[in-house]
Amino acid sequence: MRESRLKKRTIIAAMAVVAALSLAGCGSAPAGPEGTQPGEGVQAKELHAGSTTYFFAESMDPASDWDSWYLSYYGIVENLFRVSDDLTAEPWLAESADVADDGLTWTIKVRDGVTFSNGRPVDAEAVKAAWERTYAKNSRASETLAIASLAAEGQTLTVTTTAPVPGFENILCDPLLCVYYVGEGVDYANDTPATGPYKKVEFVAEDHIVMEPNTGYWNGTPKLDRVVLSNFTDDNTLTMAMQTGEIDAVAMPSASALATLAGDDYQVFTRTTSRADFIRMNMTHPLIQNDAVRTAVAFCIDRDSYASVICQGSSVPSWGVYSATLPFGGTQGLAVTVDAFSVAAAARVLDKAGIVDADGDGVRELDGVPVELDLYTCSKYERFVHLADDLQSKLGQAGIRLNIVPTDYFLEDAETFAKDDPDMTLDSYAMAPTGNAAYFANMSFATGASNNFGKYSNAQVDALTEQLNATYETAERDALATEIAQQVLDDAPYIFFANTQACVVARAGVTGLDASPSEYYFVTVDADVA
């Protein structure tokens, strides 16, 4: 599995540069809208954007893995509610959502007059069909919103949950709960009709997508005749494509790309997000199960240099769990054990635990086994490549041998993680993209959660998460999230070391692209080029 996937992704990666060049030609290009031909005096508006991480959909199926997020970036799918700039929920495909006195039954009024890109109307039955298919195919769905039953009549969707759901409207913003057409003859992996301002023309998995306007779009008129979003294999190629005019914009640039482009005459849009960079520990491995080993790793991460040097100011150091931008984030109210970078402190922790270098080869032993760890990192994250090299050096000084295993894919599903079976991985997640304090706990901290790949388990965390899921009052929810953070900080199944910003770099004349705090949106109906 791993070798075939590597081979596949290497071939696709090699295609990215060719695709980016062949599809390039940004701004106005000699191709008219529908019914016209080049040379007839009509200049088509085209937007070309690139990224090394943001346009990486494996399929066009909103129910598959994390592809709904990508389809939301692309402007193809939409939800009943959307996240506003202040991380509150506002109606989108829905007009309203009201809960009955039982706290379980929600009545959602689906907006009238909306159609899918294939012309079919969007009613409550269409939403019900989309969700039923998503729930059948994606394990994250039931964790996102536990539904007991769905009923549809006209434009009214009735949702009965298994328990009271605080922040119901926020949860409906998650792209996994997007609305798309379900019917006979749909090739979901290749082309799923949805409600967004743009629809797919050409798609190559993990490489590029070409889109055209959804002419029946319900919420305005798309301004572009063609949108091309390309996945680049490395930052140098991406930066060069921007500088030579092959692309108009870069989504989520790396620190080095941002530093290079910010010095030129480009627009830079940034928003603070809930995203955290972290190390995920595989708690099934004997060496990782040792508290002192995990703590030593935490001490050897130079967070300040990572934020200021590697990320060149586009990240801030983290010593807690959640981003300080969140009301339940930062370190306030937490007892922090690791509050500074220190190889000496790492060595002291190992010495105290009796993990010493008995044979004098420079590597400590635990129960006679050398403390040698494998760290997997995706090479598409330039900042992680640099951090891995630095961490290897620091841990070596503390007496832990770190082997870096680079991949050209993300360990973002349980199957891949289980097959590669790493000791540790470097990863990056939006931890509260809708402002919901329970989001990440349900997905990654709870025992058996869909993205708890490292098999972390703490009964107290599970109980606190269940309590959080049933609590409505904001201050109490924030307090519970802080309690969960303290437990996770003490157990160190994850080491959260930085929080990043959403960023878009665009040439002059590009407007309407979104660097949203939720990270859910990029191409909008207002996207335009001059």
N, C-alpha and C positions, 0 to 999 in steps of 0.2 A: 504493500500500500504506500509506504513512505517513498520508496524509490520511484514508483510509477507517478506519484503525485509530484515529486521533485522534477522528474523529466517533463511532465506536462507543463508545469509552471515555468520551467526554464525556457521551453519552446515559446510559450505565450509571452514571457518577458522579452524574449528576443524580437517578437513581433511588435512590441509596443512602440519602439522607436520608429520602425517602418510605418506603422499605422499613424503615428503622430505626424510624421512628415507628409505622408500621402493624403491625410485628411486635413492638412493645414491649409492656411490661406484665409487668415482671420479678417474680422471686420466686414466690410462690404465686398461681396464676391459676385462674379458675373453669372448668376443663376437666379432666374425669376421665381416668384411664387407659383402655385399651382396654375397650370394653363399657359405659362409663358416659357420661353426658351432663352438661353444666353444670347445676347446680341439684340434683344428686342427693346433695349433701353430701360430695363427694370433691374435695379441692383438689389440682390437679396441680402438680408441682414443675417450674418452668421456669428455665432459666438463659439470660440474654441477655448476650452479650459483643460488644465492638466493637474495631476496630483500623483504622488507615489503611494498614497494610502486611501484616498477618499473615493475613488471611482473603481472599486475592486469587486463589483458584484460577480458572484459565481453563476447566477442565473437571473432570469426575469420573474422568478416565482416569489411573490411576497411571503409565502408561507415557509420558504426554505431558509434555514439557519438565520443569518443576519441580513439577508438580501432586501428585506423591507426597508431597512435603514438606508441602503444605497439607493433604492428606488424613490425614497423620500428626498434624498439629496438631489436626485435627477429632476425632480418636479413631475414625476409620473404618478405617484400614489398620494392620497390624502386621507385624513382621519376625520372622525366625527368632531373631535376637538383638536385644537392646536396650541402649542406653547407660545405665549407672548414673551416679549423681551424681559419682563420681570419674573419669568418662570411661573406664571399663573396660566390657567387654562381658559381658553376662549372658544366659543362655538365656531365650527368650520363646516363640515358637511351636515352637522346637526344644528338645529335652531335652539334646542334647550334639552336639559336633562333634569328630571325631578324625581325625588325619592319618596316613597310612601312611608307611613308612620312605622312600619315594621323594620325600616332600615335596610331591607333586603331587595325590595322591588323598585326598579328604576324605570321610568317612562321616558323614552328618548324620542323627540320629534325630529325625524329626518327631513332635511331641507327639500322642499319640492322644486322641481324644474332642473335637477342635476342629472346629467347623463354620463355614461361611460364613453370612452373614446370610440367604442364600436356603435354608439348611438342608442344603446339600451338604457332605459330609465333606472335611476337609483331610487329604490324604495326600501322599506324596512326588510322585506324578504331578501333583497339583494345583499344587504348588510349581514343579515342572519346567515345566508349561504356562505359569504366570504369568511365570516368568523368560524363557522362550523368546519370549514375546510382547513383553516389555519390551526384550529385546536386539534384537529385530527393528525396534523403533520408536524407540529412544532411543540416540543415539551415546555418551552418557555411561556407559552400562552396561558396555561392554567396557573402558573406562578404569577404572571402579570395581572390576571383578573380571574378569580375562581368563580365560574358561572355554573349555577344549578340548572337554569333553563333559559331558553330564548323563545319569544313569541313575536310574530310579525303580523300587522294588519295595516294595510295602506302605508302611510308614512310614519306609523307609530311602532317603535321597537320596544318591547318590554323585556328587560333583563332582570332576572332573579339571581342574586349572588348567594353563595353558600354561607356567607357571614357578612355582617356590615362592612362596608368598604369606605373608609375615609379617603378623601381625595379621588373619588370616582372619576370626575371629569379629567383630572391630571393623568390618570392611568389611561384614559381613552386617547391620549395624545401619543402614546407609544406607537411607533411605526408598525410594530407587529400587529396591531389592531387596525390597520388600514383597511380601506374598503376597495374591493376589486371585483371584477365580473367573474362569476362562476357559471359555466354552462358547457354544453356539448361542443366538442371540437376545439377547445382552447388548449394550446400548447403552452402551458404556464411557464415552463423553463425558458422558452424562447420569446414569448410575447403575451403579456397579461394585460387585457384592457383595464384601464382604471380611470380616475376622474381628474388627474392633474392637468396643468396647462400644456404639457408636452407628452408625446407618445413615441415609442421606439420605431426607428426605421431600420437600423442595423445594429447588431449586438454581437460582440465577441467576448466571451467570459474572461474576466480579469484583465481585459485589454482596453476596449473602448466601446462607447455607445454613440450612435448618431440618432438624433431626435428631430421631429418636426412638430409644428403646433397641433394641439388638439382643437380643431376648428369649432367644436361644440362646447368649448370650455365655459363653465357656468359663471365664473367670477372675474370677468374681464377678457380682454383680447391679448393673447401672447404677442409680443413685439418682434420676436425673432423668427426667421424662416427656417433656421437650421441651428442646432446645437450639437457640438461634438465634444464629448468628455473623454479624455484619454488617460490611461494609467501608464506612468513612466517608470522605467526600471531603476533609475537612480536620480539623485538630486542634480548632478551636473548636467545631465541631458535635459532635465526639466527646466533648469535655470537658463540654459542656452536657448531652449525653445522660446522662452519668454523674451529673452533679450533680442532674438532675431525676428520676433514678430510672428512666429509660427502659432503661438497661442496668445489669447487675450488676458487670461487670468490663471492664477494658481490657487488651489484650495488646500488649506492646511499645510503650508510649506514647512520644510525643516528649518532649524535654526540657521544653518549656513545659507540656505536658499533665501530665507527672509533677510538675513544680513546683507547679502549681495544685492538683492532686488530693491530693498528699502533705500539703498544709496542711489538708486536711479530714479527717474521721474515716473514713479508709479504710485497709485493709490494703495494705501494699506488700511484694511478694516480689521479690528480685533475686538473680541468679546471675551470676558472671563467666563469660564465654564466650570462644571463640576468634575471635569475629567482628571483622573489621577494616573500617574505612571507608577507601576509597582512591580515587585517580584512576587510571583505565586510559588509557594512551596508545595512539593508533592509529599503530603503527610503520610503516604503509605511506605516511604523509604526509611529504613532504619537510621541512617545518618541524619536525615532531615527531622526525624522525630525527636532528636535531642534538642532540648531548649537552648543549651549553650551554643550549639552550632548555628541555629537560626539567629540568635542574638548577636553572635560574632559577625554574621553576614550584615545585619542591620547597622552595626557600628562601622563597618568598612565601606559603606556607601557615602561618598563625599557629596552630600546633597547640595551644599552651597556652590561648589564648583560645577556640578551638573547644571544647576539653574543658570549661573552667570556665565560660565565658559562654554560648556557643551551646547546648552540651549540658547546662549547669548541673550539672556534676559526674557525669553519667551515663556519661561516657566518660573515658578516660585517653589522654594524648598518646602517639603512637608514632613512633619514629625509626628503627625497624628494619623487619622484615617480619612476623614472627609475634608474636602476643600474648605478653607476658611471663608470662602464667599457664601457658604451655606450657614443658616442660623444654628445648625447643630454641628458645624465643622470646626476646623482648627484644633488647637490643643487646650483651649480654655475648659476647665473642669475635668481634664484628664491627668492621670498620673503617668508621666512619660518616663520610661526607663532609658531609652536611647534618645538623647537630646543634643548630640554633637557627633561629628565624625571623629573617630579615634581608633587607630590600629592598636594602640597600647591597651585601650579598654577592651577591645576584642580579645587580645591575648590574655588579659587578666580573667575574663569570663571563662575562657577555655581552660586556663590553668586551674581555676577554682573547681571546675567540673572534672578535673583529673584527665583532661584530654591533652596529652603532652607528646612531644616528639621523642619517643623512647629509643629509636635506632639512629637518631642524628642525621636523617636524610633531608631534613627541612620540612617534612610533612608530619603533622600530628596524627596520632592514632586514637581511635575509640574502640575499646574492647579488641585491640589488636588489628583493627581494620584502618588503613590510611583514610584520613578525612579528605576525600577527593570527590568533588561535586561537578555535575554537568549542568551548565546553564545554557538553555536554548533561547535564541533571539532571532527575530525576523530581520533580515538585512534591509528591508524596506524602511525600517525605522532607523535612520541614520544616528539619531541621538542614543539609541540603545546599543548600537555597535560600539560607539565611543565609550559609553558607560561600562559595557562588558569588559573592554580592555582595561579600563581603569580599575574596576572591581577585581579583576584577575590579579593585578599587581598588588593591590591593598591586601587582599586575602592571602596572597603568597607571603607577604611580610608577617601576617599573623599566624602562618603555619597551616593554611588550608589551600590545597591545590584546586584551582578552578579550571575546568575545561570548557571552552566556549564552543557551542555547536550552532553555527549559523544556518538558518533556513531561508528559503525565499517564499515561504508561506506563513500564515498566522496559525498558531495553535489555539483556534477559537471555537473548537467543538470537542466534545468528550471523546469521540472516536480517534481523532488525530492525537490528542493528548495521551490517550491510553496506549496507542501504538508506538509513539515516540518514547513515552515513559520517562520524561526528564526528571531530574532532581528539582530543578527550578526553571521558571520561564520569566522573561521580561514581558510585561503586558501593559495595556493602557485602556481604561474604560471610562465612559461617562457614568458617574456613580449616582447622580440624581438628576437626570436630564429633564424631568418634568417637575423637579422640586420635591418629589415624593421621597420622604425619608426612609421608606421601607423598600424602595426599589432594589438597591444593591444587596441588602440583607436577604431578601427573598431569592435573589438570583445567584448569589455567590457565598453567603455566610451560612445559611441554613443547611443542616444536614441533608444530603441528597439533592440539593438544589441543582438546576440544570447546568450552571456554569461553575459549580464547585468542583472543578476538575481535580484539585489536589486532595479531595476527600476530607476536608476539615470538618470536625464535629465537636460541638460544645452544647450540652443540654441547656445551659443557661442562656446562650445566644438564641437557641431555638425558641425557648419560652419567651424571651424578650421580643423576638421577632413576631411571634403570634400575638403578643400583647399590643405591639405597635400596629399590627394589621387591624386591630379592633378598636383603636383609640382615635377619637375625632379631634380632641382639643389640641391646638397647635403646640402650646408650650409643653404639654405632657408628651407629645410625639417627639419633640426635639430632645427632651430629657431621656426618653427611651433610646433614641438613636445614639445619644452620647454614652449611655450605659453599654450598648452593643459595641460601640467603638472602643471603649475601655477593655472589654473582654477580648476583642480581636487584637488590640495592641498588646495585651498581656500574653496572648497565645502565639502571636507572630506567625500565623499561617500565610499571611501576606505582609509585605513591607512596602508601605506607601511612602514614596520619597519625593514626589513632586506633583504639582498641579499645573496644567497647561492652559493655553489660550486658544480659542478658535480664531483663525486668521484667514483672510482672503487678500491676495495681492492682485491688482488689476491695472491695466493700462488706462490712460486718460480716455474718457468717453464711455467706459463701461459703467453701467448703473444697474441697480436692482438685484445684485447678487447678495446673498444673505450669509453673514458670519454669525449665526444665531447662538445664543447661550446654551440652547438645548443640543446644538449640533445636528438637528434633524433636517435642516433646510439649507439649500444652496441655490439652485435654479428656481426662480419664481416667475409669476406671470408678468412682473415688472422688469425682468432682466432685459437689458437693451445694450446696443452698441451704437456709438455715433460715427 
